[in-house]
């Protein structure tokens, strides 16, 4: 990721979160008009980038692989909070929102972001390398998480699919959390070297570290920005659903839009890293966010579903299962050598294009 200038907080990094709360206050007291809604949408995107800046400051201060982990978890917190808030206030028609958003996040990360990074890095640097052990570890956990959470509900018999029974939902939430925490243990403690850039791999020189004071300020502003993003996104969701309904698009497009929104800053950070010949950082960001998206979302929505008696549908349809299997197989092949070129990027982007096309025209 691009290292921010140490000991300096840009004006926009605190201005946008502040404006976000101002607009939320105006919306609360004056209601939503066309101008207020448009302003909220603009400030929402700007606040997302402000949140990413603060996450990058904190990430740079703590170093790799903790740095990319900070950004991945920060982005996932936005996603989970948004899904849960919509689940709590929504009706039975929101039962598939968590599934649609998590599946969209996996497809966006593994095909969209990874494909774009491999293509951009390959165009600029011809061939790039990364730690094969780290990628293999991430893909193994990703395969287990997606299969147990998104495919298995279609084949259980206690209750009609694509849902789990209460006991099955508890099991799915627990094993998802166990898998993700185990991955974090391997990534940050036991085999941290698997996720660090190889010596002489073309990584850029590390910029000076920000001070502890700057990092603490960024931690506070990051929390403020994340809360503002969740509140704004929640406020804009009815407008988004109305627009999607007017266009005649399937309801799953709402999940895709939410996933795209929360992954936009992380995708940009991964893209910048790949262009700067820091593919290891790029892969840590991409694969780490896919794992966090499932490993943290499934336990949370499972708990909300059980405690509040909210319906939850997790099983993918047949077409989505085929796209998921294809994505995982291609990921194993393209990332299985530790070296990448533009071809791998093109393959992933074609699968991503197929996912988007079939989501709109199933």
N, C-alpha and C positions, 0 to 999 in steps of 0.2 A: 504494500500500500504506500501511497505517497506520504512521506513524513512531513507533518506540519511544522511550521517554524516554531522552535522552542520559545517559551516564556512570552508568547504573544497570542492573545485571543482576538481573532478578527472581529470586526464590528458586527458582521452578519451572523456570526456564530452565537451571539446572545440576542441580537435584534429579532431574528425570525421566531425563536421560541416565545419571546415576549409578545410579539404581534399575534402569535397563535392564541395566546391566552386572552389578549384583548378582543380578538374576533369571537372567541368562544363566549366571552362575557356579553358582547353585543348581541350575539345570536340568542343567548339565554333570555335577555331582557326585551329585545326588540323583535325576536322571531327571525325566521329565515326568509330573505328576499333573494332575488336573482343576483344582486350585487354582492350581498353578504356570502352567498353560496360560492360565487366565483372567487371572491377574495379568500374564502376558507380553503378552496381547492389549491389555489396558488401558494398560500402560506403553508399548507400541509406539505407540499413537495419541498419547499424551501427549508422547512423545519426538519424534514428527514435528512437533508444534506448537512444541516447544522448538527444533528445528532451523530451523524457519521464522523464529522470533524472531531467532535469531542471523544468519540469512541477511539479514533485513530491516535489522538493525543495520549489517552490512557494506554492504548495498545503499545505505542512506541515506548512509553515509559516502562512497561513491564516486560517488553521484549517477546521474541518468538519462542514457542508457538502460542504463548499466552496472548499475544497481541491479536492474532486473528480470532482467537477464542472469544475475546471480549466483544469484538464486533459481531460475531456469529450469534452469541447469546443475546446481545442487545437487540439485534434485528428480530430474533425469535420471540423475545419478550413482547415486542410490538404485535407480532402476528398472533401469539397466544391470547394476549389481552383483548385484542380486537375480536377474535373468534368467540371467546367466552362472553364478552359483553353482548354480542349479537345473539348468541345462544340463550342467554338469560332473558333477554327482552323479546325474543322472537318466538314463533309458534312451531308447530310440527314441520312447516316448510323449511325450517332451518336445520333439520336433522342431518342433512348431508353436507352442511357448510364446512365442517372441520375436514371431512374426507376430501372434498373438492379443493380446499385450500392447501392441504398437505400434499396431495398428489400434484397439484399445479406447482408447488414449491420444488418438489423433486424434479419434475420435468424442466422447469425453468433453470434450476441449478445445473443438473447433470447434462442437459442438452443446450439450453440457451446460453448460460454464463460460461460453462466449460467450452462449448463450441466456439463462442466468440473469442474467448481468451486464447484458445489454441490457434484459431485462424489469425488473430491479430499478432500474436507472438511469432507464429510461423512466417507470416508475410515479412515481418521486420527482421527476424533473426534466423530464418530458414529452419533451424532445428533447435529444440529446447529440451532440457532435462529436469527431472525432479526425483525425489526419493521414492523408489518403487515400494519399499516396505510400508511406508506411510499410506500411500494410495491403496495398496492391497488391504491394509487393516480397515481403512474407511469404507471401502467397497464391501468387504465381508459383513461389517455391521449394518451397512445400508441395505444389503440384500435381506438380512434377517429381519430388520425392522419393517421394511415395506411388505414383505411376505406375511409376517405374523399380524400386522396391523391392518393392511389394506386388501389382502387377497384371502386369507383364511376365513374371515367372516362369511364369505360366500359358500363355504363348504361345511360349516358346523351345522348340527341338527337339533340342538336344544331349543332354539327359536328360529323362525324363518329368516333367511338371509335378506339383505346384507348386514344384519346386526348381530352383535354378541349378546349372550345372556349376561346377567349381572356378574356371576362368578367368572365367566370368560372375560368380561370387560375389565374386572379387577386384575385378572392374570395378565391380560394384554398391557395394561397400564404399568404393572410392576416390572414385567420383563423388558418393556421399552425403556423404562428408567434405568434398569440394571445394565442393559446393553450400552446405553449412552454414557452412564457414569463409568463403566468399565473402559470405554473408549477414551474418555477424558483422562483416566488414570494412566493408560498407556501413552497417550499423547503428551501429557505434561510431566509425568514422573518416571514410569518404568522404562519407556523407550522414547524419550523425548527426542533423541538424535534422529529418529526416523522421520521427523517432521521439520528438521532444520535444513537449510540450504546446503547442498554438497559443496565441499571446498573447491573453489575455482569454477563454480557453476555460472559465473557471470552476474552475480548479485551486486547491486549497487552498494556503494559505501554508505554505511549507516550515518544518518544525520545526528547532530548533537541531541542528547536527551533533554526533554523538557524538565523543569524543576518539579519538586514535589508539590509546591504551591499551585503551579499551573495545572498539574495533573489532578489535584483535588478540586480545583475550580471546574475543570472539565467533567469530573465525576458528577458534581452537583448540577451543572448545566445539561449533562446527558440525561439525568433523571427527569429534569424539567421538560426537556425536548421530547423524551419518550412518552411521558404522560400527555403532552399536548398532541402528539401524533395520534395516539389512541383515541383521545376525545374528539379530535377533528374527523378522523376516519369514521368513527361511530356516528357522528352527526351527519356525515355525507353519505352514509350507506343507503338510506332510503332514496335519495336522489339518484344514486348509482343504480339501484334496483329498478327504479322507474325508467331510466334511460335504456337499460338492457332489455326490460320488458317491452318498451316501445319499439325497439329494433327487432324484436322477435327472436332474440338469442336465447339459448338454454340457460337455466339458472346456474349451471356450473361456471359460467363466465364470471359470475360475481366472485367466486373463489379464486379464479385466475387473476382477476383484477386486484384483489387484496394481496395475493402472493407477489404479483409484479410490483405493487407499490412498496411493500416492505423489503423486497429484495433489490430494489433499484439502487440504493446507495452501495450495498455490498457488491452488486454486480459491477458497478463503476470502479470500486476499489480493486476488485480482482482484475478487471480489464487493464487498469493503469499498471498494476504489478506485472502482468504478462507482457505489456508493451515495453516495460523497463527491463525485460529479461529476468524477472523475478518470478518464474513460474511456480516455484515451491510455495511462495506466499500466496499466489493465485489459487493453487489447488487446495491449500489449507483453508482459505476463505470459502471456496465453493463447496467442497465436500463437507467441511465442518458445518456450514449452514444447513445443508440438506439433512445431516444427522441431527442437528439441534432441532430442526423443524419437526421431525417425527418424534425424536426421543423426549422432547419436552411438551409437545402439543398433545400427543395421545394420552399420557398420564393425566394431564390437566383436564382435558375435555371428558375423559372417562370419569374423573372424580365429580365434575360438575353434573354430568349426566346422571350419575347414581344419587348424589346428594339432593339434587333439585328435581329428580324424576323427569329429566328432559330427554326426549328421544334422540338417539345417536345412530346414524347409519355410517358404517366404515367401509363396507365392501365395494370395490370398484366394479364397473360393468365389464363385459367381455372385451370390448374394444380397448378400454383403458388398461386392462390386464395385459393385453398383447403389447401395447405401447410401453408399459412398465418393464415387461420381460425383455423386449428389444433394447430398451435403454440400458438395463443392467448388463446384458450380454455385450453390447457394443462398448460400454464403459470398461468392462474387464479386458476386452481386446485392445482398445485404443490406449488405455492407460497401463497395459500389462508389460510394457517394455521399459518404461521410465524415460522414453524419448518420444517427442511428438513433432509433427509437421502440420502443414495446412490441411492435408487430407483428413486427418482426424477431426479437425475443427469443422470442415465442411459436412462430414457425415453426421456429427452431432446436431448441427444447425438444420440439416434436412429433416431429421427426426423431430426437432422442435417445431419446424414449420408444419409438419404433418399433425402434431399435437394441437397446434392452434387452429388449423383448418378444420380438423375433425371435431374440435370443441364447438365451433360455430356451425358447421354443417355435418352433424353426426349421421 
